[in-house]
Structure formats: structure tokens, C-alpha cells
């Protein structure tokens, strides 16, 4: 496991343990969701099926966030995820 993988795992633990992540804005939560899905599941167009019905606001927002990272490589997504969490945890 390289240092980026370790940093990513630590950032995910930070989020999952609720370390004030409840204060994340909805936009930030969606961005983290999209990055996490891209990293752990793969490209949305390959794995995500079809976009949810437009009345499903949460589902469409999540799908769109995941889709927005389809053109980035996994390591770049990990770097972004870790950077967001580091910036957030340093701002407290």
C-alpha cells in the first residue's frame, strides 16, 4: 500500500467516524461522494447504470457528482479527496 492509499484510507476514516463531518456543506458532501464512488466503484458510465428520474433529487445529485469525476484517474481522485479532508481538518 503506497502513501496515497494510506492517506486516502485515513481521510475516509475521518469522514466515517463523524469527526465534525456533519458540518460539511451539501456541495462538499456531494463532491466527496462522487470522488469516493469513482475511487471505489469505477467510472459512472461503466458501473452506474442510468440517471435516476429527475424527481429523485438526491439520486440525481449523487449520480451527477459521480459522473463528474469520470475523466479523472483514480490516483487524482484520491489526491483530491485527501486534499479536501486535510483542508477541512486544518480549518478547525
N, C-alpha and C positions, 0 to 999 in steps of 0.2 A: 504494500500500500504506500503510495507516494504522499508527499506533504500536502498536496492539493486535496487528495482524497480524505486525509485526516482532518484538514481544516473544514472541509465540507461536512463531514460527519459531526464535528463539534458544533458547527453552525446549526445543523438540523436538530441536534440535541438541545441547543439553546432555545430554539423555537418550540420544540415539542415539550420542553419542561416548563413552558409558560413564563419564562423569565421576562415578565413585563411585555411579552409579545402581544398581549391584549390591547396594548396602546398603539399597535401598528395601524396605520390608516388602511382603509379598504383597498386603495390602489396598491399599497405596498404588499398587502396580503395576496392580492391577485398576481402581482409580479413574482413573488416568492413561489406561489402555487405553480405558475407557468414554468418557471425555472426548474422547480422540483420535478414536475411531470416530465419535462424534456430530458432531465438527467436520469431519472429512474425508470421511465417507461419507454421513451424514444420520441421520434418525430410524431406530432399530432396527426399529420396527414396519413401516416402509415399505421398508426395504432389507435387513433381517436374516434374512428367512425365518422358519423355525420354530426353536424352542428345541431344542438338542441333547438326545439321550437322557440320562436322569438319571445313568447310569453314567459318562458323559463329564464328569467333574468340572471339568476345565479349561474345556472348551467351554461348559458351562452357567454357570460363573462369569463367563466373558468376556461371554457373551450377556446375563446379568443385569446386569452392570455397564454395558454399553452401553445397555440398556433403561432403566436407572435415570435416565439423562440425557435421555430423550425429551422431557420437558416443558420443558427449558431451551432458550433461544435460543442460537445458535452463539456470539455475542459473549460471553454469560455463561459459556459453557463455556470459551472461550479465556481469560477473566479467571481462572477457577478454576484452569485448567491452569498458567498463568503464576504465579499466586499460590503454588500448591503447590511449584513448582520454585524460586521465589525464597525461600520459607520454608526449603526443604531446603538450598539452597546457602548461605544465611546462617547455618545452624545448625552448619556445619562449623568 
